[in-house]
Amino acid sequence: RGRMDEATAIRIVRDCVAHGITLIDTAQSYHTSEAVIGKALRGLDRDRVFLATKVSHDFSPAGVRAALEASLRQLGTDHVDLYQIHRWDAATPIEATMEALARLREEGKIGWIGVSNFSPAQIDLARRIAPVHSAQPLYSMFDRQIEADLIPYCAREGIGLLPYAPLAQGLLGGTLRPDRVFAPDDERARWRRFKGETYAAYLRIAGRLAEVAADKGLSLPQLAIAWLLRLEAITCVLVGMGSPAQVEPPLGAVGVTFSAEELARIEAILADTPDVPIYT
């Protein structure tokens, strides 16, 4: 999505902390995100924030250590609470990567070890070397692939789940319109989900889900987040925010429950979801 000016980003982070949102997730590859978060957290009590970031590029032992040291400098801290492998890298032995993370944990520079976009089989390989405490997968009402394997696996093994893109890159945000033209620097301009009849179909389904939300006194984004949080296996939901006005509303999803009838109604609506993978 489009870039955000630094002042707005800093205000969003500070507003999140003020509202009791404790987990802030970023990554080596998120442009200037780590540096901006570091500026936003300057002067705040470090114990009020659970910082999570990722190594995104070089997964060799030297690369992992260099990436973490750079992240610590950018974030202005001496440790991160959760350090994650951003993706599976077939070119680097997972044993080497995990051994490097284990050493950094022994040194107190990371609290917990996580993975992002890993399959259960890949997590199993990583766990032979060191503990894996969390997994960060794509998951939303429109992206449900992990229900078949990763969710039951993590629930069984006691691994926390931190799903990202719960609003399906805005399709469940309640503000997109069929005539929306995405700017060239907005990654959605390249994806099939946001083009032509496919885009219109997603918005029609979102509109039907918005009716369910209204019946529960919720906004569509609140419904989408609450639907994920209803699962005991979900530790938290990572929500991207584009303005300070978007900080408080997601909190309304906490504690929402669903009846069997409501879940059945949602399933019936989602049965019409187009089979179009995200990021294509």
C-alpha positions as CSV (number, residue, x, y, z in Angstrom):
1,R,0.0,0.0,0.0
2,G,1.1,3.6,-0.3
3,R,3.8,5.2,1.9
4,M,2.9,7.1,5.0
5,D,4.6,10.3,6.3
6,E,6.7,9.9,9.3
7,A,4.8,12.2,11.6
8,T,1.6,10.3,11.1
9,A,3.3,6.9,11.6
10,I,4.8,8.1,14.9
11,R,1.5,9.4,16.1
12,I,-0.2,6.1,15.3
13,V,2.4,4.1,17.2
14,R,2.1,6.4,20.2
15,D,-1.7,6.3,20.1
16,C,-1.6,2.5,20.0
17,V,0.5,2.3,23.1
18,A,-1.7,4.9,24.8
19,H,-4.8,2.7,24.1
20,G,-3.1,-0.4,25.6
21,I,-2.0,-2.0,22.3
22,T,1.2,-3.7,23.4
23,L,2.5,-5.7,20.5
24,I,4.1,-3.8,17.6
25,D,5.3,-5.9,14.7
26,T,7.7,-4.9,12.0
27,A,10.5,-6.3,9.8
28,Q,13.9,-5.7,8.4
29,S,12.3,-5.3,4.9
30,Y,9.6,-2.9,5.9
31,H,11.4,0.1,4.4
32,T,12.0,2.7,7.2
33,S,9.5,1.1,9.6
34,E,12.0,0.1,12.3
35,A,13.5,3.5,12.4
36,V,10.2,5.2,12.7
37,I,9.0,2.9,15.4
38,G,12.2,3.6,17.3
39,K,11.5,7.3,17.1
40,A,7.9,6.8,18.2
41,L,9.0,4.7,21.3
42,R,11.7,7.1,22.4
43,G,11.0,8.3,25.9
44,L,8.3,5.6,26.5
45,D,8.6,2.8,29.1
46,R,10.1,-0.1,27.1
47,D,8.2,-2.6,29.3
48,R,4.9,-1.2,27.9
49,V,5.7,-2.6,24.4
50,F,6.2,-6.1,23.1
51,L,8.5,-5.5,20.1
52,A,8.5,-8.0,17.3
53,T,10.6,-7.8,14.1
54,K,11.9,-10.2,11.5
55,V,15.1,-11.0,9.6
56,S,14.0,-10.7,5.9
57,H,17.0,-11.2,3.6
58,D,20.2,-13.1,4.6
59,F,19.3,-16.0,6.8
60,S,22.9,-17.2,7.3
61,P,24.2,-17.0,10.9
62,A,26.2,-13.9,10.0
63,G,23.2,-12.4,8.2
64,V,20.9,-13.1,11.1
65,R,23.2,-11.5,13.6
66,A,23.9,-8.4,11.4
67,A,20.2,-8.0,10.7
68,L,19.3,-8.1,14.4
69,E,22.0,-5.7,15.4
70,A,20.8,-3.3,12.8
71,S,17.2,-3.7,14.0
72,L,18.2,-3.0,17.6
73,R,19.9,0.2,16.5
74,Q,16.9,1.3,14.5
75,L,14.5,0.5,17.2
76,G,16.6,2.1,19.9
77,T,16.6,-0.9,22.2
78,D,18.9,-3.6,23.5
79,H,16.5,-6.5,22.8
80,V,13.4,-7.5,20.9
81,D,10.8,-9.6,22.5
82,L,10.1,-11.7,19.4
83,Y,12.5,-12.2,16.5
84,Q,11.1,-14.0,13.5
85,I,12.3,-15.6,10.3
86,H,10.4,-13.8,7.6
87,R,10.1,-16.7,5.2
88,W,11.4,-20.1,4.4
89,D,14.7,-19.9,2.6
90,A,15.6,-23.1,0.7
91,A,19.0,-21.7,0.0
92,T,20.0,-21.6,3.6
93,P,20.0,-24.6,5.9
94,I,17.3,-24.0,8.5
95,E,19.7,-25.6,11.1
96,A,22.1,-22.7,10.6
97,T,19.5,-20.1,10.9
98,M,17.9,-21.6,14.1
99,E,21.3,-22.1,15.7
100,A,22.0,-18.4,15.2
101,L,18.7,-17.5,16.8
102,A,19.3,-19.8,19.7
103,R,22.6,-18.1,20.4
104,L,21.1,-14.6,20.2
105,R,18.4,-15.8,22.7
106,E,21.1,-17.1,25.0
107,E,22.7,-13.6,24.8
108,G,19.4,-12.0,25.9
109,K,19.0,-10.0,22.6
110,I,15.8,-11.8,21.7
111,G,13.1,-13.1,24.0
112,W,11.2,-15.6,21.8
113,I,11.7,-17.1,18.4
114,G,9.1,-17.0,15.7
115,V,8.6,-17.8,12.0
116,S,6.5,-16.2,9.3
117,N,4.9,-17.9,6.3
118,F,6.1,-21.4,7.3
119,S,4.2,-24.6,6.8
120,P,3.8,-27.1,9.7
121,A,6.5,-29.4,8.1
122,Q,8.9,-26.5,7.9
123,I,8.3,-25.5,11.5
124,D,8.9,-29.2,12.5
125,L,12.4,-28.9,10.8
126,A,13.1,-25.7,12.7
127,R,12.0,-27.1,16.0
128,R,14.6,-29.9,15.8
129,I,17.2,-27.2,16.5
130,A,15.6,-24.7,18.8
131,P,12.1,-23.8,20.1
132,V,9.6,-22.1,17.8
133,H,7.3,-20.0,19.9
134,S,5.1,-18.4,17.3
135,A,4.0,-18.4,13.7
136,Q,2.8,-15.5,11.6
137,P,0.6,-16.6,8.7
138,L,-1.7,-14.9,6.3
139,Y,-5.3,-15.4,7.6
140,S,-8.6,-13.6,7.0
141,M,-12.1,-14.4,6.0
142,F,-10.9,-14.4,2.4
143,D,-7.7,-16.4,3.1
144,R,-8.4,-19.5,5.0
145,Q,-5.8,-22.0,3.8
146,I,-4.2,-22.3,7.3
147,E,-7.4,-23.8,8.8
148,A,-6.6,-27.2,7.3
149,D,-3.2,-27.6,8.8
150,L,-1.4,-24.7,10.5
151,I,-4.1,-23.8,13.0
152,P,-4.6,-27.4,14.4
153,Y,-0.8,-27.9,14.3
154,C,-0.1,-24.8,16.4
155,A,-3.0,-25.5,18.8
156,R,-1.6,-29.0,19.4
157,E,2.0,-27.9,19.8
158,G,1.4,-24.8,21.9
159,I,2.7,-22.4,19.3
160,G,1.2,-18.9,19.2
161,L,-0.5,-17.7,16.1
162,L,-0.2,-14.0,15.0
163,P,-2.1,-13.8,11.7
164,Y,-1.5,-10.8,9.4
165,A,-3.7,-9.1,6.8
166,P,-7.0,-9.8,8.7
167,L,-8.8,-7.3,6.6
168,A,-7.6,-8.9,3.3
169,Q,-5.6,-5.8,2.3
170,G,-8.7,-3.5,2.7
171,L,-11.3,-5.7,1.1
172,L,-12.8,-6.2,4.6
173,G,-12.1,-2.6,5.7
174,G,-15.6,-1.3,4.7
175,T,-14.3,1.7,2.8
176,L,-13.4,0.5,-0.7
177,R,-15.7,1.2,-3.6
178,P,-16.0,-0.5,-7.0
179,D,-14.7,2.6,-8.8
180,R,-11.6,2.9,-6.6
181,V,-8.4,3.5,-8.7
182,F,-5.3,2.4,-6.8
183,A,-2.2,4.6,-7.0
184,P,0.9,3.3,-8.8
185,D,2.7,3.0,-5.4
186,D,-0.1,1.0,-3.9
187,E,0.8,-2.7,-4.3
188,R,-2.9,-3.6,-4.7
189,A,-2.8,-2.0,-8.2
190,R,-0.9,-5.1,-9.3
191,W,-3.1,-7.8,-7.8
192,R,-6.0,-9.6,-9.5
193,R,-8.2,-9.4,-6.5
194,F,-8.4,-5.6,-7.0
195,K,-9.2,-5.7,-10.7
196,G,-12.5,-6.0,-12.7
197,E,-15.2,-8.4,-11.8
198,T,-13.1,-10.2,-9.3
199,Y,-12.7,-7.0,-7.3
200,A,-16.5,-6.3,-7.6
201,A,-17.2,-9.9,-6.4
202,Y,-15.1,-9.5,-3.3
203,L,-16.8,-6.2,-2.5
204,R,-20.3,-7.7,-2.9
205,I,-19.4,-10.4,-0.4
206,A,-17.9,-7.8,2.0
207,G,-21.2,-5.9,1.7
208,R,-23.1,-9.0,2.8
209,L,-20.7,-9.5,5.7
210,A,-21.2,-5.8,6.7
211,E,-24.9,-6.7,7.1
212,V,-24.0,-9.4,9.6
213,A,-21.7,-6.9,11.4
214,A,-24.5,-4.3,11.6
215,D,-26.8,-6.9,13.1
216,K,-24.2,-7.4,15.9
217,G,-23.6,-3.7,16.4
218,L,-20.1,-3.9,14.8
219,S,-18.3,-2.4,11.9
220,L,-17.1,-4.7,9.1
221,P,-13.5,-4.5,10.2
222,Q,-14.5,-5.4,13.8
223,L,-16.4,-8.4,12.6
224,A,-13.5,-9.6,10.5
225,I,-11.1,-9.3,13.5
226,A,-13.5,-10.8,16.0
227,W,-14.1,-13.7,13.7
228,L,-10.4,-14.6,13.9
229,L,-10.1,-13.9,17.6
230,R,-12.9,-16.3,18.4
231,L,-10.5,-19.1,17.8
232,E,-8.6,-20.1,20.9
233,A,-5.5,-20.9,18.9
234,I,-5.2,-17.2,17.8
235,T,-2.8,-15.3,20.1
236,C,-3.4,-11.9,18.6
237,V,-4.3,-10.3,15.3
238,L,-1.9,-8.0,13.5
239,V,-3.8,-5.0,12.2
240,G,-2.3,-2.4,9.9
241,M,-3.3,1.2,10.5
242,G,-3.2,4.0,8.0
243,S,-4.3,6.9,10.2
244,P,-4.7,7.8,13.9
245,A,-8.5,7.5,13.5
246,Q,-8.0,3.7,12.8
247,V,-6.3,3.0,16.1
248,E,-9.3,2.7,18.5
249,P,-12.0,1.0,16.4
250,P,-10.3,-2.5,16.2
251,L,-10.4,-2.7,20.0
252,G,-14.2,-3.1,19.7
253,A,-13.5,-6.6,18.3
254,V,-12.1,-7.9,21.6
255,G,-14.5,-10.1,23.6
256,V,-17.0,-10.5,20.8
257,T,-18.7,-13.9,20.7
258,F,-20.7,-15.6,18.0
259,S,-23.7,-17.9,18.1
260,A,-23.8,-21.1,16.0
261,E,-26.4,-19.4,13.8
262,E,-24.2,-16.3,13.2
263,L,-21.2,-18.5,12.3
264,A,-23.4,-20.5,9.9
265,R,-24.6,-17.3,8.2
266,I,-21.0,-16.1,7.8
267,E,-20.0,-19.5,6.3
268,A,-22.8,-19.3,3.8
269,I,-21.7,-15.9,2.6
270,L,-18.0,-16.9,2.5
271,A,-18.9,-19.9,0.3
272,D,-19.1,-17.5,-2.6
273,T,-15.6,-16.2,-2.1
274,P,-13.6,-16.1,-5.4
275,D,-10.7,-18.5,-5.5
276,V,-8.0,-15.9,-6.2
277,P,-4.8,-16.1,-4.2
278,I,-3.6,-12.9,-2.7
279,Y,-0.4,-11.3,-4.0
280,T,-1.1,-12.6,-7.6
